[in-house]
Amino acid sequence: MTGIPTAKLITGLAGAFLAAVGVAVILSWGYALLQLFAAGKEAGSEVGGGLLFIAINAAYVSAVMASLAIALLALPHVIVSQRLQHTSRKYYVLSGIVIGLVVIVIAGIWQRRLPAPPFHMGSDQYFFALSAMAAGAISALTFWNIARPVRLRH
């Protein structure tokens, strides 16, 4: 059985990490701008500073979550997928969506361990779920494009 060479595996995981952080920052900017325009506010001089603040926070939070997701979920997933000979692009993208959803659910459960108001799904929660799934899909596609897991033969 041939697997992914170690150098390609590490490079692919690093690319997936950078993709997840980049997607989170871009989507957070977009969501912030949508919220701003939905509130009927005009973009003033303080918007640039606000977007920078959002980008820094989105990068930090997504970097922490992406590193944990890659170490605890993605790497074991890659190893198991190789052994089961599931290496198609579609499989990786769908797996990335599921991993993104699992990460955001775990983050929500972790957040609920503190006393908080009852849980509800508002626009922010839908955004976090959809952005986590998008980041997972794009990260998995980035990994697949870099590492190109070899289709194993029987």
N, C-alpha and C positions, 0 to 999 in steps of 0.2 A: 504494500500500500504506500503510495506516495502522498505526502502532505504538502502543505505550504512551506516553502523554505523560511527559516527563521527571520532573515532580513526582510523578506516580503511581508511576513506576518507583522513584524514590528512597524514597518513603514505603513502598512495598511491600517493598523490600529491608530497610529499617529495621525494619519489622514482622516480617519473617521472621527477622532477627537476634535480636530480643527474644523471639520465640517459641522459637527454638532454645535460647537461654540459659535461659529459664523452664522448658521441658520437661526440660532436663538437670538443673536444680536439683531439681525436683520428683521426677523418677525416681531421682536419687541419694539423696535423703532416703528414699524408699520402699525402695530396695534396702538402704540402711544399716539401716533399722528391721527389715526382713526378716532380715538377717544377725544382728542383735542378738537377735531373738526365736528364730531357729533355733538360736542358741548356748545358749538357755535362760537368758539373762540377763534380769534385771528392769531396767526403766528406772529408773535412779537420777538423782540431781541432776546428774551429769556428762553425761547424755545431751543436754541442751540445748546445752551447749558443744560437744559432739562434732558435733551436727547443724549448728550454726553453722559450724564448721570445714569440714564436708563441703560445705555450701552455698557458702561462699566459694571453696573449691577447684573445685567443679563449675562455678560461674559463671565463674571465671577461665579454666579449661581450655576450657569450651564457647565462651566469647567469642572466644578465640584461634582455635579450630577453625572456628567459625561465620563469623568475618570472612574467614578464608582461603577457606573453602568458597564463600561468597557472591561474593567477588572473582574467584576462579579457576575456579569451576564454575557457580554459579547464574546469574551475570550473562551469561556467554557462552551458557548454556543458554536463557535467556529470549530473547536476540537471535535465536538459531538457530530456536527454537520458533516465534517470531513469523513469521520468514521462511518456515518450512515450514507455517505455518498450523495448528500443533498448539497449541491454546489451551484445551482443555477442562479442567475441574476434575480429572477422573480422570487425565488425562495428567500434570498438574502434581503431583498427589499421588504417583503411581507414580514420576515422575522424582525427586521429593524423597526417596523411599525409596532409590532407586538412588544418588543423590548422597550420602545419609547413609552408605550401605554403602561407597561408594568412599572417603569421608573416613576411616572407621574402618580400612579396609584399608591406606590410605596411612599413617595414624598408626601402625598395627602394624608396617608395613615400616620406617618411620622409627625406631621404637623398637628394632627388631632390628639396626640398624646398629651398635649397641654390643655388646660381649661380654655375652651373657646365656645363661641356661639354655635348653634346647631349647623351642620353642614348643609349647604345648598349649592346647586349648580347655577351660577350666574355667568355672565359673559366672560369674566376673568378666568373662571375655571374651565370653560369651554376652550378659551384661547390657550391655556396652559396644556390642556389635553391634546388639542390639535397641533400645537407647535412641538410638543414632545414626540408625537407620532411622525410629524414631518422631519424633525431632526433625526429621529431614528431611521427613517427610510433613506434620507440623503446620506447619513453616515454609513449605513450598510452598503449603499450603492457605491460610495466612495471607497470603502474597504474592498468591495468586490472588484472594482475597476483597478485598484492598485495591486491587490494580492492575486487576483484571478485564480481562485481555488480550482485545482485541476479536477476534472471529472474523472472519477476513479473507474477502472474497468474490473469486471469480475474475473 
